[in-house]
């Protein structure tokens, strides 16, 4: 009898992130990703956002697509050390990675919610001083940022800030430490992922113009910066991507079912093993920069 694992899965952003497989491995990867974002950006809150609330004693913050809540946990520590009382709400479509409430800071509450669904709960509308978004790019189809920016505007108080951070998903860099070390398997995977993403509507050119998109949606005081990934973090970025690539085998058909498929599950696993071998010889994969944009809702 055929099982679900015998068949190729169809990628759907609306279901991928709620699958049971998004479990402890994904949570571990999110911890690593958070470390790498922080190493690159050097702040939890953008300096313009920090300056805006320098004299505040209370803040209400929403983190959209919060994963395991790691950004909010660190923000709680930072705000507490500065004498700021905060209510920090994290929202994610899949609660499987949420820590138990008993092990969260008192200020942090994580809730299951599709933040792009309408209507949003009434108590959330206009409730937040800061809305934070990070690594949301895989949810955005056909470069349409309107659903996300509309949600952020709805959640913010007048004068509140959106802070949005993304890796440059439109740019994969594959580097070898020397000409003698092959990087062909890693390059092939990058090419396959790029072609597959474009075929399902994932185009990332909008990342270069996030500031323009915020302005067009009515945000003021918009600032954007691009920060280079640190060379000493390239290996960790590579391992982060390897964990993603390893999960993708289920999206290719078994050879026994579709022997003529240009990429079968078995051939993907072989390609992935070769890519791992290349990284063990020093090949690195990264996306070059992280772009961060902030904008303020009209007061």
C-alpha atoms as one frame of an Amber mdcrd trajectory, in Angstrom:
protein
   0.000   0.000   0.000   1.349   3.413  -0.941   1.919   5.844   1.889   2.051
   9.622   1.905   5.858   9.448   1.929   5.738   7.450  -1.342   4.281  10.419
  -3.206   5.736  13.787  -4.080   4.283  16.631  -2.040   3.068  19.841  -3.627
   4.545  22.995  -2.118   1.864  25.341  -0.855   2.941  28.226   1.360  -0.402
  28.109   3.152   0.135  24.494   4.273   3.907  24.005   4.317   4.367  25.989
   7.507   1.661  24.081   9.397   2.958  20.605   8.515   3.928  18.367  11.475
   7.441  18.111  10.016   8.043  21.739  10.964   9.222  20.535  14.360  12.360
  20.535  16.486  14.715  20.594  13.488  12.990  23.689  12.144  13.037  25.294
  15.589  16.774  24.635  15.901  17.285  26.215  12.494  15.262  29.263  13.591
  17.546  29.711  16.604  20.554  29.627  14.267  18.876  32.005  11.824  18.143
  34.463  14.641  21.785  34.420  15.730  22.902  35.096  12.165  20.445  37.962
  11.666  21.620  39.529  14.910  25.281  39.092  13.991  24.580  40.861  10.710
  22.262  43.649  11.853  23.742  44.350  15.267  20.410  45.347  16.833  17.028
  43.967  17.807  15.232  47.254  17.226  16.365  49.539  14.428  18.032  52.727
  15.737  15.226  54.919  14.348  12.675  52.803  16.208  14.735  52.876  19.394
  15.063  56.659  19.235  11.325  57.072  18.719  10.567  55.236  21.962  13.588
  56.386  23.991  11.421  58.039  26.632   8.685  55.381  26.678   8.036  53.310
  29.778   5.578  50.915  28.148   5.518  49.283  24.717   3.279  46.837  22.926
   4.988  44.787  20.208   3.698  42.226  17.692   6.030  39.749  15.972   4.403
  38.296  12.837   5.493  34.790  11.879   7.252  34.513  15.227   8.377  30.875
  14.880   9.658  29.813  18.295   9.573  33.333  19.750  13.336  33.735  19.964
  13.327  37.397  18.803  10.697  38.332  21.396  12.611  36.549  24.163  15.721
  38.587  23.406  13.677  41.784  23.085  12.163  41.187  26.529  15.647  41.094
  28.034  16.723  44.258  26.216  13.628  46.264  27.111  13.684  45.071  30.721
  17.288  46.143  31.113  16.247  49.630  29.938  13.380  49.871  32.406  10.655
  49.491  29.767   7.564  47.483  30.586   6.354  45.612  27.510   3.611  43.386
  26.215   5.175  41.202  23.529   2.802  39.171  21.359   4.011  36.603  18.839
   1.759  35.237  16.102   2.380  32.206  13.910   0.211  29.904  11.840   1.904
  26.868  13.408   2.291  26.683  17.207   4.348  23.473  17.151   7.571  25.405
  17.816   6.175  27.553  20.640   7.917  27.043  23.999   5.611  26.172  26.863
   4.217  29.369  28.470   5.856  28.351  31.754   9.269  28.855  30.142   8.591
  32.214  28.496   9.200  35.647  29.997   6.109  37.045  31.673   5.825  39.728
  29.003   5.767  37.259  26.073   2.620  35.556  24.792   2.621  33.384  21.653
  -0.621  32.747  19.783  -1.687  30.682  16.775  -2.945  33.001  14.045  -2.778
  33.417  10.278  -1.827  37.088  10.247  -2.811  37.459   6.584  -6.358  36.215
   7.160  -9.219  38.673   7.248 -10.748  39.895   9.383  -8.192  40.110  12.155
  -9.423  39.914  15.748 -10.884  43.291  16.696  -8.716  43.621  19.823  -5.571
  43.599  17.656  -6.556  46.532  15.458  -4.541  49.663  16.216  -3.066  48.024
  19.312   0.698  47.973  18.701   3.558  50.445  18.939   5.840  48.169  16.900
   5.153  45.418  14.379   8.137  43.209  13.565   8.471  40.953  10.514  11.436
  38.748   9.666  12.060  36.045   7.034   8.539  36.312   5.638   9.598  36.295
   2.009   8.533  32.710   1.208   4.907  33.640   1.993   4.829  36.499  -0.525
   3.654  35.410  -3.956   4.208  37.352  -7.179   5.947  40.162  -5.287   2.612
  41.249  -3.792   3.489  42.856  -0.468   0.077  44.506  -0.033  -1.470  41.811
   2.229   1.452  41.976   4.662   1.754  45.768   4.692  -2.013  46.150   5.069
  -1.918  43.844   8.089   0.945  45.822   9.632  -0.893  49.113   9.137  -4.039
  47.671  10.674  -2.182  46.459  13.769  -0.197  49.636  14.412  -1.263  52.541
  16.565  -1.033  55.941  14.877   2.670  56.797  14.922   3.668  53.152  15.407
   6.580  51.543  13.548   6.925  48.583  11.198  10.340  46.895  11.200  10.849
  44.332   8.399  14.035  42.311   7.819  14.853  39.837   5.048  17.818  38.033
   3.568  18.333  38.904  -0.089  16.518  35.796  -1.316  17.020  36.987  -4.893
  20.759  36.432  -4.555  22.400  33.110  -3.743  26.190  33.196  -3.510  28.113
  29.912  -3.763  31.819  30.267  -3.003  34.640  27.750  -3.006  37.752  28.267
  -0.868  39.972  27.402  -3.860  39.635  26.532  -7.555  40.467  22.907  -6.766
  37.315  22.466  -4.643  34.181  21.818  -6.706  30.990  23.699  -5.932  28.911
  22.245  -8.773  26.395  20.339  -6.597  25.631  23.425  -4.487  25.301  25.543
  -7.607  22.951  23.002  -9.176  20.695  23.024  -6.107  20.586  26.818  -6.122
  19.611  26.807  -9.810  16.870  24.217  -9.203  15.442  26.188  -6.287  15.484
  29.433  -8.237  13.675  27.865 -11.197  11.132  26.146  -8.934  10.467  29.320
  -6.997   9.895  31.354 -10.134   7.537  28.690 -11.484   5.273  29.016  -8.426
   5.364  32.812  -8.300   8.213  33.492  -5.894  10.065  36.468  -7.275  12.142
  38.547  -4.953  13.049  41.674  -6.906  10.809  43.650  -4.553  13.400  43.189
  -1.791  15.609  45.836  -3.405  12.767  48.365  -3.154  11.137  47.668   0.181
  11.424  51.340   1.074   9.435  52.324  -2.026   6.734  49.788  -1.197   6.361
  51.131   2.341   6.056  54.692   1.070   3.459  53.678  -1.516   1.385  52.099
   1.266   1.406  55.305   3.302   4.293  54.796   5.734   6.329  57.843   6.726
   9.935  58.282   7.940  10.954  55.262   5.881  14.556  54.123   6.201  16.217
  51.120   4.567  19.658  49.641   5.064  21.487  46.641   3.604  24.037  44.906
   5.843  26.650  42.484   4.524  26.767  39.007   6.037  29.956  38.529   8.040
  32.532  36.248   6.426  32.964  34.363   9.699  29.248  33.499   9.576  29.311
  31.981   6.061  29.660  28.431   7.392  26.684  28.863   9.710  24.575  30.338
   6.898  25.537  27.314   4.799  24.398  24.919   7.510  21.132  26.829   7.832
  20.437  26.332   4.114  21.515  22.673   4.222  18.822  22.020   6.824  16.235
  23.516   4.467  17.509  21.580   1.450  17.421  18.313   3.365  13.669  18.718
   3.920  12.943  19.157   0.218  13.331  15.523  -0.888   9.618  14.914  -0.286
   8.760  17.344  -3.071  10.333  15.113  -5.723   8.664  11.894  -6.976  10.232
   8.487  -6.260  11.977   7.005  -9.282   9.690   3.967  -9.150   6.678   6.213
  -9.767   8.104   8.654 -12.292  11.335   7.251 -13.746  11.337   9.916 -16.497
  11.126  12.842 -14.053  13.982  15.326 -14.537  14.570  15.173 -10.764  13.533
  12.166  -8.708  13.702  11.830  -4.941  16.689   9.521  -5.237  18.580  11.892
  -7.533  17.833  14.822  -5.213  19.185  12.915  -2.213  22.309  12.049  -4.184
  22.736  15.676  -5.233  22.207  16.814  -1.647  24.823  14.339  -0.380  27.287
  15.697  -2.939  26.503  19.259  -1.840  27.161  18.323   1.795  30.464  16.823
   0.696  31.395  20.083  -0.998  30.582  22.107   2.122  32.744  19.754   4.179
  35.606  20.828   1.915  34.884  24.488   2.604  32.258  25.535   0.046  29.861
  28.113   1.474  26.384  29.257   0.476  24.869  32.555   1.572  22.683  35.384
   0.303  25.139  38.214   0.687  23.120  40.762   2.607  20.220  41.323   4.953
  17.947  44.208   4.103  16.041  45.978   6.871  13.382  48.618   6.388  11.414
  50.639   8.926   8.484  52.983   8.470   6.053  54.848  10.709   2.276  54.830
  10.424   0.845  58.317  10.055   0.074  59.799  13.462
